Amino acid sequence: MSAGERVALVTGSTSGIGLAIARRLAREGFRIALHGFAPPEGVAAIEEALRKLGAPQARHFEADLLQPAQIERLMAAVAQDHGRLDVLVNNAGIQHVAPIDQFPPERWDAILAVNLSAAFHTTRLALPLMRARGWGRIVNIASVSGLVAAPMKAAYVAAKHGLVGLTKVTALETATEAITCNAICPGWVLTSLVERQLQARHAAEGGSREDVVRQLLVKQPSQDFVTLEQVAALAAYFVSDEAAQTRGAAWNLDGGYAAA
Ligand code: NAD
């Protein structure tokens, strides 16, 4: 598919999986609406890199996804700047690990807001823009935690299961249109989100980094991390015209994690 004038908004694309997806879509010629926290010089460097990769335009939009009013301003700004929105990747996410009886309620609220409610708001505001041009792709970055549970991750597991549910409802409500919605459910990918968990485990349990990584990967049968490029490639497939009848999928990309 030629991306042409098509515009892709990737939330949380200043680092990790979101940045990898933005880079992949830039290579395919999409105009990129970049989003996420980063210092100004970091944002400028990413915009420049995306343009060099092939994006006709790459511009950063600010919004704290904890605030629905800021999400509304984000979507209005993207629509105003580009006059269209063709691809929405709901990728931004946060994590907190604790047993339920010690889980800080404010962390629960924040995880549900960023990982789930933000995707509801961006989706409800993106659909009219996609319908106006009769084509659209929504890709939700869920997690293997959207398919199976793990202790200590009550909010994350609940939010990601919810995101898989939202994906299916969105797919059904758009089923007769050229608009699709699918979810990617990665296992462990080595990003800053996971690096923080590795360091917390290292601080709590000691041992070598190799030991901590081996322990982290114990539920991922391949015993290897999923790569950023592998997640980006699946996102690019969901965005492609070939995926027109792939609807409501929650595709595990997890080294066999969810199969066990
Ligand atoms: P990351 O920390 O590198 O990226 C998270 C992004 O979200 C950043 O750009 C950050 O600025 C943005 N963000 C966080 N809170 C925000 C807020 N309140 N407002 C606006 N932006 C905010 O992490 P990552 O590992 O690349 O995670 C990306 C997505 O992939 C998340 O949804 C995560 O749950 C999911 N995921 C990650 C893994 C993994 O192993 N890394 C596995 C499965 C799913």
Boltz pocket constraint, residues with backbone or C-beta under 6 A from the ligand:
constraints:
  - pocket:
      binder: B
      contacts: [[A, 11], [A, 12], [A, 13], [A, 14], [A, 15], [A, 16], [A, 17], [A, 18], [A, 35], [A, 36], [A, 37], [A, 38], [A, 63], [A, 64], [A, 65], [A, 66], [A, 90], [A, 91], [A, 92], [A, 93], [A, 94], [A, 114], [A, 115], [A, 141], [A, 142], [A, 143], [A, 144], [A, 185], [A, 186], [A, 187], [A, 188], [A, 189], [A, 190], [A, 191], [A, 192], [A, 193], [A, 194]]
      max_distance: 6.0
